[in-house]
Amino acid sequence: MNDTMLFRQIFPPPHDDAKPSRFGGLPLVGPDFVWPRGRLADGRERPLAFILQLDCAAAPRGFGLPSSGLLQVFLDLDWGAGDGFRILHQDAPPHSLRLAAPPPEAGPLYGAETRFFFPWCLRDGADARATFVLPRWPFAPVALTVPPQVDEDGEAFPYWPGSGLEARLAQAQGAPPPHADWPSVGAPEPPFAAMPQDWRAVEWLAGEVLSRLRGVTPAEALKMAGLAPAPPPHDPYAQGARLLAEQRASADDWLRRAAARDPFEAVADDERAAFRAWLAALPGMKGYYFTTPAMKSLEQSLAASPQAAARVPPEALPKLAARHAFAIDMREGEKMFVRTPVRMFGPPSCVQNAASEMLEESDKTLFLELGGDEALGHYFGEGVYQFWISPADLAARRFERVVLTRDAY
């Protein structure tokens, strides 16, 4: 099967349920819904993360999917804890659907690794459970035909091609956004004057400071501040240790203040000015340190609500759009840049051996492939989750028989 279904992210994201196909957020469920759980090696159960839902009625025809209902994917994202997952078909009447509530026992999204992806969780006492719900980002399912591929020996190549699909992906994208560079800021400050726009942005930016300070030694702290070690008989680096402790405490203080507020509540002008002054006074910090956390905070604001989205600086939108596209116009005559998209059906990516073993040794074909995408909070490393189903199980709607493989470079 060379026809594939791509999930084209809608930018900027709408906030109503007129387009129920979406990544993240909370699932729409019927009255009998029970949040899926995965079983750990020690027998304990843990709620699975909600990854996406597809509105089957809006999906392109010809793939064998149900004609109605929502197809939903739940997955255990705790690194090293297993590959628990569940695929559900919610086919309750639309008027009976409601947003599910997060399970009260939900833990940090990525387990012990969560603090590395969401740096405000590095603060002692931080509640990392708040990361359990991924950013809500609607998408439109679009069909794409992948021409038959052959390898260098002329043999059939049943995998996703590394090149040659630029024009087709650009057409499926509709209007590929142009590549846009972020402002080059030398001083330790966010890239836009309106930032931090909300308290989640404070968490991203102050968390980045805390992350940057984790590996700094007292000697390095002195050097960053342009200070010389104290002469004997004093401890030459005691001053550096005090300076480092003060910097960490100040970042902790901002994170505690943010934790006491609604994440997407607007930051008052005086508090924004105080925060920016604090960042600017930090020795050794560079403006480019804050570009990535700034992007992530702006994306979360865009996804959170119409009110939070309205606080995103308009000049940031063209720069964010390319992070949510699988085809990007590089301009100036350069080749179109394309990413391997999230998709259903069609040729799988060949990473190591998992895909080849499934194609050669089973009757299953690719059902869904998920790759890493930090713009969606998908920190999967350099690999893919691939879900497989047999034609018979697809026809019988036996989604509980789907098989998952995880492969990485």
Buried (B, 14 or more C-beta within 10 A) or exposed (E): BEBBBBBBBBBBBEBEBEBBBBBBBBBBBBEEBEBBBBEBEEEEEBBBBBBBBBBBBEBBEEBEBBEEBBBBBBBBBBBEBEEBBBBBBBBBEEEEBEEBEBBEEBBBBBBEBBBEBBBBBBBEEBEBBBBBBBBBBBBBBBBBEBEEBEEEEEEEBBBBEEEEBBEBBBEBBEEBBBBBEBBEBEEBBBBBEBBBBBBBBBBBBBBBBBBBBEEBEBBBBBBBBEEEBBEEEEEBBEBBBEBBEEBBEBBBEBBBBBBEBEBBEBBEEEBBEEBBEBBEEBBBBEBBBBBEBBBBBBBBBBBBEEEBBEBBBEEBBEBBBBBBBBBBBEEEEEEBBBBBBBBBBBBBBBBEEBBBEBBEEEEBBBBBBBBBBBBBBBBBEEBBBBBBBBEEBBEEBEBEBBBBBBBEE
